[in-house]
Amino acid sequence: MVSSLSNNTYDRYVGTTFLANWKALVAKAETNAEDLAWIKGIQTEGACCGWQDAGDVDENPAWTECGTSYTTICSAFFKDVITSKFGSLQSIAMAIAIIQLLLISTVLGTICRFKEFYKGEKIDFGDYKHVPYGGRIKTLEELIA
């Protein structure tokens, strides 16, 4: 899953959907202090400017105040963060699957042990006559006999 995310899926959306969302967020951040603080926090944490191009005014206007020490673009920073998060999710999913398999084998083992000591009761069906498979009763006397 991580390899398909890092090589294909993420890269497919970087220049289209994610870029459009980044530009919309940057435009909204000009008038919204919370969005501006979020963008600045991402730029500081990831040492990044812009989404694909730090020099593009639509992706990184001057008022976002990118530092000169920021060497990466933010799409690369997001890719690294997402990939690291999915790696930990995979290990959690694997641990849960192993626990489930252990529980299933425990239940199956318990059932087998229970069947080993279980003794069925013989039930008296009274006047019921068992007719073997394929055998047909032709008359009422055969049924009663």
Phi and psi in degrees as GROMACS dihedral restraints (atoms count N, CA, C in turn):
[ dihedral_restraints ]
;  ai    aj    ak    al  type     phi  dphi    fc
    3     4     5     6     1   -64.7    20    10
    4     5     6     7     1   -40.3    20    10
    6     7     8     9     1   -66.3    20    10
    7     8     9    10     1   -39.2    20    10
    9    10    11    12     1   -69.7    20    10
   10    11    12    13     1   -33.3    20    10
   12    13    14    15     1   -67.8    20    10
   13    14    15    16     1   -47.3    20    10
   15    16    17    18     1   -74.1    20    10
   16    17    18    19     1   -29.8    20    10
   18    19    20    21     1   -96.5    20    10
   19    20    21    22     1   -38.0    20    10
   21    22    23    24     1  -115.9    20    10
   22    23    24    25     1   -61.2    20    10
   24    25    26    27     1   -61.1    20    10
   25    26    27    28     1   -51.9    20    10
   27    28    29    30     1   -63.0    20    10
   28    29    30    31     1   -46.0    20    10
   30    31    32    33     1   -62.4    20    10
   31    32    33    34     1   -30.4    20    10
   33    34    35    36     1   -66.4    20    10
   34    35    36    37     1   -34.1    20    10
   36    37    38    39     1   -94.2    20    10
   37    38    39    40     1   -12.9    20    10
   39    40    41    42     1   -57.4    20    10
   40    41    42    43     1   -47.8    20    10
   42    43    44    45     1   -87.1    20    10
   43    44    45    46     1    -1.9    20    10
   45    46    47    48     1  -120.2    20    10
   46    47    48    49     1   -90.0    20    10
   48    49    50    51     1   -62.7    20    10
   49    50    51    52     1   -49.8    20    10
   51    52    53    54     1   -65.0    20    10
   52    53    54    55     1   -38.5    20    10
   54    55    56    57     1   -64.2    20    10
   55    56    57    58     1   -43.3    20    10
   57    58    59    60     1   -63.1    20    10
   58    59    60    61     1   -41.5    20    10
   60    61    62    63     1   -65.8    20    10
   61    62    63    64     1   -39.2    20    10
   63    64    65    66     1   -63.7    20    10
   64    65    66    67     1   -45.5    20    10
   66    67    68    69     1   -63.4    20    10
   67    68    69    70     1   -39.1    20    10
   69    70    71    72     1   -65.8    20    10
   70    71    72    73     1   -39.5    20    10
   72    73    74    75     1   -66.4    20    10
   73    74    75    76     1   -41.0    20    10
   75    76    77    78     1   -64.8    20    10
   76    77    78    79     1   -42.2    20    10
   78    79    80    81     1   -64.0    20    10
   79    80    81    82     1   -39.6    20    10
   81    82    83    84     1   -70.0    20    10
   82    83    84    85     1   -31.3    20    10
   84    85    86    87     1   -68.8    20    10
   85    86    87    88     1   -18.1    20    10
   87    88    89    90     1   -64.5    20    10
   88    89    90    91     1   -30.7    20    10
   90    91    92    93     1  -111.9    20    10
   91    92    93    94     1    -8.5    20    10
   93    94    95    96     1  -115.8    20    10
   94    95    96    97     1   115.1    20    10
   96    97    98    99     1   -66.0    20    10
   97    98    99   100     1   -33.6    20    10
   99   100   101   102     1   -66.2    20    10
  100   101   102   103     1   -44.2    20    10
  102   103   104   105     1   -65.3    20    10
  103   104   105   106     1   -39.8    20    10
  105   106   107   108     1   -63.0    20    10
  106   107   108   109     1   -43.1    20    10
  108   109   110   111     1   -63.7    20    10
  109   110   111   112     1   -38.4    20    10
  111   112   113   114     1   -64.7    20    10
  112   113   114   115     1   -45.9    20    10
  114   115   116   117     1   -62.1    20    10
  115   116   117   118     1   -45.3    20    10
  117   118   119   120     1   -63.2    20    10
  118   119   120   121     1   -37.5    20    10
  120   121   122   123     1   -63.6    20    10
  121   122   123   124     1   -42.2    20    10
  123   124   125   126     1   -64.1    20    10
  124   125   126   127     1   -43.8    20    10
  126   127   128   129     1   -63.7    20    10
  127   128   129   130     1   -37.4    20    10
  129   130   131   132     1   -71.0    20    10
  130   131   132   133     1   -47.0    20    10
  132   133   134   135     1   -64.1    20    10
  133   134   135   136     1   -42.5    20    10
  135   136   137   138     1   -93.5    20    10
  136   137   138   139     1    -2.1    20    10
  138   139   140   141     1    49.2    20    10
  139   140   141   142     1    50.4    20    10
  141   142   143   144     1  -129.3    20    10
  142   143   144   145     1   157.5    20    10
  144   145   146   147     1  -134.6    20    10
  145   146   147   148     1   136.9    20    10
  147   148   149   150     1    68.3    20    10
  148   149   150   151     1   172.9    20    10
  150   151   152   153     1   -92.4    20    10
  151   152   153   154     1   -54.2    20    10
  153   154   155   156     1  -118.2    20    10
  154   155   156   157     1   -20.7    20    10
  156   157   158   159     1  -145.2    20    10
  157   158   159   160     1   115.9    20    10
  159   160   161   162     1   -67.6    20    10
  160   161   162   163     1   -21.7    20    10
  162   163   164   165     1   -88.3    20    10
  163   164   165   166     1    -9.2    20    10
  165   166   167   168     1   -75.3    20    10
  166   167   168   169     1   123.3    20    10
  168   169   170   171     1   -66.8    20    10
  169   170   171   172     1   -32.4    20    10
  171   172   173   174     1   -68.3    20    10
  172   173   174   175     1   -32.7    20    10
  174   175   176   177     1   -88.0    20    10
  175   176   177   178     1   -28.6    20    10
  177   178   179   180     1  -147.8    20    10
  178   179   180   181     1    75.6    20    10
  180   181   182   183     1   -66.8    20    10
  181   182   183   184     1   161.3    20    10
  183   184   185   186     1   -59.6    20    10
  184   185   186   187     1   -31.6    20    10
  186   187   188   189     1   -71.8    20    10
  187   188   189   190     1    -9.2    20    10
  189   190   191   192     1   -78.4    20    10
  190   191   192   193     1   -11.6    20    10
  192   193   194   195     1    52.8    20    10
  193   194   195   196     1    59.2    20    10
  195   196   197   198     1   -70.3    20    10
  196   197   198   199     1   139.1    20    10
  198   199   200   201     1   -78.5    20    10
  199   200   201   202     1   156.0    20    10
  201   202   203   204     1   -72.1    20    10
  202   203   204   205     1   -17.1    20    10
  204   205   206   207     1   -82.2    20    10
  205   206   207   208     1    -6.3    20    10
  207   208   209   210     1   -77.2    20    10
  208   209   210   211     1   116.2    20    10
  210   211   212   213     1  -106.9    20    10
  211   212   213   214     1   -14.3    20    10
  213   214   215   216     1  -111.0    20    10
  214   215   216   217     1   167.1    20    10
  216   217   218   219     1   -94.4    20    10
  217   218   219   220     1   154.2    20    10
  219   220   221   222     1   -70.1    20    10
  220   221   222   223     1   -24.6    20    10
  222   223   224   225     1   -65.7    20    10
  223   224   225   226     1   -36.1    20    10
  225   226   227   228     1   -67.8    20    10
  226   227   228   229     1   -39.5    20    10
  228   229   230   231     1   -62.9    20    10
  229   230   231   232     1   -46.0    20    10
  231   232   233   234     1   -62.7    20    10
  232   233   234   235     1   -38.3    20    10
  234   235   236   237     1   -61.6    20    10
  235   236   237   238     1   -43.7    20    10
  237   238   239   240     1   -64.1    20    10
  238   239   240   241     1   -42.3    20    10
  240   241   242   243     1   -65.4    20    10
  241   242   243   244     1   -46.1    20    10
  243   244   245   246     1   -64.3    20    10
  244   245   246   247     1   -43.6    20    10
  246   247   248   249     1   -61.5    20    10
  247   248   249   250     1   -41.3    20    10
  249   250   251   252     1   -67.9    20    10
  250   251   252   253     1   -35.4    20    10
  252   253   254   255     1   -67.9    20    10
  253   254   255   256     1   -41.0    20    10
  255   256   257   258     1   -68.5    20    10
  256   257   258   259     1   -30.2    20    10
  258   259   260   261     1   -62.5    20    10
  259   260   261   262     1   -42.9    20    10
  261   262   263   264     1   -70.9    20    10
  262   263   264   265     1   -32.8    20    10
  264   265   266   267     1   -65.8    20    10
  265   266   267   268     1   -36.0    20    10
  267   268   269   270     1   -64.6    20    10
  268   269   270   271     1   -41.3    20    10
  270   271   272   273     1   -68.1    20    10
  271   272   273   274     1   -35.9    20    10
  273   274   275   276     1   -65.3    20    10
  274   275   276   277     1   -43.9    20    10
  276   277   278   279     1   -63.1    20    10
  277   278   279   280     1   -38.2    20    10
  279   280   281   282     1   -66.3    20    10
  280   281   282   283     1   -41.2    20    10
  282   283   284   285     1   -63.6    20    10
  283   284   285   286     1   -42.1    20    10
  285   286   287   288     1   -63.9    20    10
  286   287   288   289     1   -40.9    20    10
  288   289   290   291     1   -63.3    20    10
  289   290   291   292     1   -40.0    20    10
  291   292   293   294     1   -66.1    20    10
  292   293   294   295     1   -42.3    20    10
  294   295   296   297     1   -61.9    20    10
  295   296   297   298     1   -42.2    20    10
  297   298   299   300     1   -62.2    20    10
  298   299   300   301     1   -41.9    20    10
  300   301   302   303     1   -63.7    20    10
  301   302   303   304     1   -39.5    20    10
  303   304   305   306     1   -64.6    20    10
  304   305   306   307     1   -41.3    20    10
  306   307   308   309     1   -65.9    20    10
  307   308   309   310     1   -40.8    20    10
  309   310   311   312     1   -62.7    20    10
  310   311   312   313     1   -44.9    20    10
  312   313   314   315     1   -66.4    20    10
  313   314   315   316     1   -34.2    20    10
  315   316   317   318     1   -64.4    20    10
  316   317   318   319     1   -44.7    20    10
  318   319   320   321     1   -64.4    20    10
  319   320   321   322     1   -43.1    20    10
  321   322   323   324     1   -63.4    20    10
  322   323   324   325     1   -40.6    20    10
  324   325   326   327     1   -63.2    20    10
  325   326   327   328     1   -40.6    20    10
  327   328   329   330     1   -64.0    20    10
  328   329   330   331     1   -42.2    20    10
  330   331   332   333     1   -62.4    20    10
  331   332   333   334     1   -42.7    20    10
  333   334   335   336     1   -63.4    20    10
  334   335   336   337     1   -41.2    20    10
  336   337   338   339     1   -65.8    20    10
  337   338   339   340     1   -38.2    20    10
  339   340   341   342     1   -64.7    20    10
  340   341   342   343     1   -42.5    20    10
  342   343   344   345     1   -66.2    20    10
  343   344   345   346     1   -28.0    20    10
  345   346   347   348     1   -65.5    20    10
  346   347   348   349     1   -35.8    20    10
  348   349   350   351     1  -101.4    20    10
  349   350   351   352     1    -5.5    20    10
  351   352   353   354     1   -79.4    20    10
  352   353   354   355     1   130.9    20    10
  354   355   356   357     1  -118.0    20    10
  355   356   357   358     1   120.0    20    10
  357   358   359   360     1   -71.7    20    10
  358   359   360   361     1   153.7    20    10
  360   361   362   363     1   -96.3    20    10
  361   362   363   364     1   144.8    20    10
  363   364   365   366     1   -86.3    20    10
  364   365   366   367     1   128.7    20    10
  366   367   368   369     1  -105.2    20    10
  367   368   369   370     1   130.9    20    10
  369   370   371   372     1   -88.5    20    10
  370   371   372   373     1   116.5    20    10
  372   373   374   375     1   -89.4    20    10
  373   374   375   376     1     8.2    20    10
  375   376   377   378     1    71.8    20    10
  376   377   378   379     1  -124.8    20    10
  378   379   380   381     1   -85.0    20    10
  379   380   381   382     1     4.7    20    10
  381   382   383   384     1   -67.1    20    10
  382   383   384   385     1   132.4    20    10
  384   385   386   387     1  -111.5    20    10
  385   386   387   388     1   125.1    20    10
  387   388   389   390     1   -78.5    20    10
  388   389   390   391     1   127.1    20    10
  390   391   392   393     1  -103.7    20    10
  391   392   393   394     1   120.1    20    10
  393   394   395   396     1   -59.0    20    10
  394   395   396   397     1   153.9    20    10
  396   397   398   399     1   -57.8    20    10
  397   398   399   400     1   131.9    20    10
  399   400   401   402     1    90.7    20    10
  400   401   402   403     1   -21.6    20    10
  402   403   404   405     1   -81.1    20    10
  403   404   405   406     1   132.1    20    10
  405   406   407   408     1  -117.4    20    10
  406   407   408   409     1   137.3    20    10
  408   409   410   411     1   -84.9    20    10
  409   410   411   412     1   128.2    20    10
  411   412   413   414     1   -98.2    20    10
  412   413   414   415     1   -28.5    20    10
  414   415   416   417     1  -132.8    20    10
  415   416   417   418     1   165.6    20    10
  417   418   419   420     1   -67.2    20    10
  418   419   420   421     1   -33.0    20    10
  420   421   422   423     1   -64.8    20    10
  421   422   423   424     1   -37.9    20    10
  423   424   425   426     1   -65.3    20    10
  424   425   426   427     1   -35.3    20    10
  426   427   428   429     1   -69.0    20    10
  427   428   429   430     1   -39.0    20    10
  429   430   431   432     1   -76.5    20    10
  430   431   432   433     1   -30.3    20    10
